[in-house]
């Protein structure tokens, strides 16, 4: 794998993550527990889908198909998204915990990529950084409030954290040639990113009254980056691509 292929692999997993979690978050539209949260999740979902389009456009500049074709014509085994983002929205506590764990990883990823030697990615990361910063502020506010809330809210948040933790560790599944990206100063690498993430979120979760799963239980759920997904992704893709399948000329 050469440097272009390694870069494409990085862009695909970032774009696919954003697209899939954007559609998952959009499923809260009209269902949020309060109106403000309904609007907030819908807005963040739009941000993520827009970010995915920008990243697919970078792939197009590197010789891949256009954004619509890449987003709407692949099957599950062709997606590079982590397994965390494809899980159903579940209880609101799970969606909030996933939002917290994923968005802090993205915030730190784009922060690091702002100084990427691949200038188009650096520019896009600078553009996204402000949006993602708002997402992390939203996530941290609600995790803190509900984690330190009453007995029921604390229990639900802790159970969701326990369930999501190993899926979240799977975000940092290393690429097959990320050493090339590290050597070329394009990306710091998943292990370094994971360590920054842990250093950031562990104090915040503790402040929220939540307990990090014991380290001897940490078993990252990998596979998504190489096309091995849960049974949840393909039905989501079929629903997501229904309009495109009917009218490929429709804009998104």
C-alpha positions in Angstrom: 0.0 0.0 0.0 1.4 3.4 -1.0 0.9 6.8 0.6 -2.2 7.6 -1.6 -3.9 4.3 -0.7 -3.1 4.9 3.0 -4.6 8.4 2.8 -7.7 7.0 1.1 -8.2 4.5 3.8 -8.0 7.2 6.4 -10.5 9.4 4.5 -12.9 6.5 3.9 -13.2 5.6 7.6 -13.6 9.2 8.6 -16.3 9.9 6.0 -18.1 6.7 6.6 -18.2 7.3 10.4 -19.7 10.7 9.8 -22.2 9.5 7.3 -23.5 6.6 9.4 -23.7 8.3 12.8 -25.3 11.3 11.1 -28.1 9.1 9.8 -28.4 7.4 13.2 -28.6 10.7 15.0 -31.2 11.9 12.5 -33.5 9.1 13.8 -34.1 11.2 16.9 -35.9 13.9 14.8 -39.4 14.2 16.2 -38.6 11.7 19.0 -36.3 13.7 21.3 -37.3 13.8 25.0 -37.6 17.6 24.9 -37.9 20.0 21.9 -34.4 21.5 22.4 -32.8 18.0 22.2 -34.9 17.1 19.2 -33.5 20.2 17.4 -30.0 19.7 18.7 -29.6 16.1 17.5 -31.2 17.0 14.2 -28.7 19.9 13.8 -25.7 17.7 14.7 -26.9 15.0 12.3 -26.9 17.6 9.5 -23.4 18.7 10.4 -22.0 15.2 10.3 -23.6 14.3 6.9 -22.3 17.6 5.5 -18.8 16.7 6.9 -19.0 13.3 5.2 -19.7 14.9 1.9 -16.6 17.1 2.2 -14.5 14.1 3.0 -16.0 12.1 0.1 -15.1 15.0 -2.2 -11.5 14.8 -1.0 -11.6 11.1 -2.0 -13.0 12.1 -5.4 -10.0 14.4 -5.9 -7.8 11.4 -5.3 -9.5 9.4 -8.0 -12.5 7.8 -6.2 -16.1 8.1 -7.5 -18.2 11.1 -6.7 -19.7 11.6 -3.3 -23.2 10.4 -4.1 -21.9 7.2 -5.8 -19.6 6.4 -2.9 -22.2 7.2 -0.2 -25.2 5.5 -1.8 -24.1 2.6 -3.9 -21.9 0.5 -1.6 -23.0 -2.5 0.5 -22.1 -2.9 4.2 -19.0 -4.9 3.6 -17.6 -2.0 1.6 -17.9 0.5 4.4 -15.0 1.4 6.7 -17.1 2.8 9.5 -16.5 1.7 13.1 -19.1 -0.7 14.6 -20.0 1.9 17.3 -21.7 4.3 14.8 -24.0 1.6 13.2 -25.6 0.4 16.4 -29.4 1.4 16.7 -30.1 4.5 18.7 -31.6 2.6 21.6 -32.5 4.4 24.8 -31.6 8.1 24.8 -28.9 7.4 27.4 -27.1 5.2 24.9 -27.3 7.8 22.1 -25.9 10.4 24.5 -23.0 8.2 25.6 -22.2 7.3 22.0 -22.4 11.0 21.1 -20.0 11.8 23.9 -17.5 9.0 23.2 -17.5 9.4 19.4 -17.5 13.2 19.2 -14.6 13.6 21.6 -12.7 11.2 19.4 -13.6 13.3 16.3 -12.8 16.5 18.1 -9.3 15.3 18.9 -8.9 13.7 15.4 -9.7 17.0 13.6 -7.6 18.9 16.1 -4.6 16.8 15.2 -5.4 16.9 11.4 -5.4 20.7 11.4 -1.6 20.5 11.1 -1.7 17.6 8.6 0.9 17.7 5.9 -1.9 16.9 3.4 -3.1 20.5 3.0 -6.7 19.7 1.7 -7.3 17.6 4.8 -5.8 20.2 7.1 -8.1 22.9 5.6 -11.2 20.7 6.0 -10.3 19.8 9.6 -10.0 23.5 10.4 -13.4 24.0 9.0 -15.0 21.2 11.0 -13.2 21.9 14.3 -15.7 24.6 15.4 -18.7 22.4 14.6 -17.3 19.4 16.5 -16.4 21.6 19.5 -20.0 22.5 19.9 -21.0 18.8 19.6 -18.6 17.9 22.5 -19.9 20.8 24.6 -23.4 19.5 24.1 -22.5 15.9 24.9 -20.5 16.8 28.0 -23.3 19.0 29.4 -25.9 16.2 29.2 -23.6 13.4 30.3 -22.6 15.5 33.3 -26.2 16.4 34.1 -27.6 12.9 33.8 -24.6 11.1 35.3 -25.0 13.3 38.4 -28.8 13.3 38.3 -31.1 11.0 40.1 -30.6 7.3 40.7 -32.4 6.2 37.5 -30.6 8.6 35.2 -27.2 7.7 36.7 -28.0 3.9 36.4 -29.0 4.3 32.7 -25.9 6.4 31.9 -23.6 3.9 33.6 -25.2 0.9 31.9 -24.9 2.7 28.5 -21.2 3.5 29.1 -20.5 -0.1 30.1 -22.1 -1.3 26.9 -20.6 1.2 24.5 -17.0 1.2 25.9 -15.5 -1.6 23.9 -17.3 -0.5 20.8 -15.8 3.0 21.3 -12.3 1.6 21.6 -13.0 0.1 18.2 -12.9 3.6 16.8 -9.2 3.4 17.0 -8.7 0.3 14.9 -5.3 0.9 13.2 -5.1 1.2 9.5 -3.0 -1.3 7.4 -0.4 1.3 6.5 -0.9 4.1 8.9 2.9 4.1 9.6 3.2 5.7 6.2 0.8 8.5 7.3 2.7 9.0 10.5 6.1 9.1 8.7 4.7 11.6 6.2 3.2 13.8 9.0 -0.3 13.3 7.6 -1.8 11.7 10.7 -0.6 11.0 14.2 -1.9 7.4 14.2 -4.8 5.7 16.0 -2.8 4.7 19.1 -1.7 8.2 19.8 -5.2 9.5 19.1 -6.7 6.9 21.5 -4.3 8.0 24.3 -5.3 11.6 23.8 -8.9 10.6 23.9 -8.5 8.6 27.2 -6.7 11.5 28.8 -9.5 13.8 27.8 -12.7 11.8 28.6 -11.7 9.9 31.7 -11.6 13.0 33.9 -14.9 14.3 32.4 -16.7 11.0 33.0 -15.4 10.8 36.6 -16.7 14.4 37.1 -20.0 13.1 35.8 -20.1 10.5 38.5 -19.6 7.6 36.0 -17.1 4.8 36.4 -14.8 3.7 33.6 -15.0 0.0 33.0 -12.1 -1.9 34.6 -9.1 -1.9 32.2 -8.9 -5.7 32.3 -12.3 -5.8 30.5 -11.2 -3.6 27.7 -11.6 -5.6 24.5 -11.8 -3.2 21.5 -14.5 -4.3 19.0 -12.7 -4.1 15.7 -13.7 -5.2 12.2 -15.7 -2.2 10.9 -12.6 -0.6 9.3 -12.2 -3.8 7.2 -15.8 -4.2 6.2 -16.9 -6.6 9.0 -20.0 -5.1 10.5 -22.9 -6.0 12.7 -26.3 -7.0 11.3 -27.4 -3.4 11.9 -25.6 -1.7 9.1 -27.1 -3.2 5.9 -30.7 -2.4 6.8 -29.7 1.1 7.7 -28.0 1.5 4.3 -31.0 0.2 2.5 -33.2 2.7 4.3 -30.7 5.5 3.8 -30.3 4.9 0.0 -34.0 4.4 -0.8 -34.5 7.9 -2.4 -31.2 7.6 -4.3 -32.2 4.2 -5.6 -35.5 5.7 -6.9 -33.9 8.9 -8.3 -30.1 9.0 -8.5 -30.3 12.6 -9.7 -31.7 13.7 -6.3 -29.4 16.1 -4.2 -28.5 15.3 -0.6 
